[in-house]
Amino acid sequence: MTAGSLRGKVVIVTGAGSGIGRAAAVAFAEAEARVLGVGRRKEPLDATAGLHQGIAVRSADITAEGVPDEIVGEAVRRWGRVDVLVNNAGATRVMPLAETTAAGIADLLTLNVTAPSLLSRAALPYLREAEGSIVNVSSTYGHRPLPGGAHYAASKAALEQLTRSWALELAPEGVRVNALAPGPTESEALAAAGLSPEALDAIKRDEEARVPLGRRGEPGEVAAWIVRLADPGSTWLTGQVLTVDGGLELT
């Protein structure tokens, strides 16, 4: 990362109350950016803000009507600009085909595809002005099959295709768009999917066994690459999906 390249930049990070989002908010703040961390739950967000004085937080449901514009507006009111948008918030859902419902599909797509799209639209005028960047957080399952979680995988595949399409669309205006696709990472995502503790442990053991480096990732390891993709010094990098998964993609 270019020394000091993020100093004074304004970064919005969604899903900042835990896991990768929290680690990304802290990493940007440590790089001297001004960070607006967004999430649904106030207490975890306050805990994130307590980790660095450069982090401000906003509790909000990004799927609610008008909220994307409100979030971007708050960042602009605080600091006058937006340089980076990190679309990290998302949901994992176990939904085998035999149990698939219209509501289940709609909920996943609303959070994992529609909300990032509307946030990106709201931030776009400021990103154009700053020649800034969007970093979308996908998943290794955005480009590999996930039995029992096909619609989650499909939503992340959609986010990766949005990344490539937006990159081409916005390149003439100097706005870069990239994505990061983490492999199995320690976070609250699996627990939030409603799995039992026994099922959760079984999935983690299985993932550890399949990852060539022999372990699940840590949020900070993923966050470091989010910061690198957003770094203004990465001037010739756009439209890429970087997989950080301990080698899982090779298997």
Summary of the structure (lengths in Angstrom):
residues: 251
radius of gyration: 17.1
end to end distance: 29.8
largest distance: 51.8
contacts: 890
relative contact order: 0.15
helix: 50%
strand: 15%
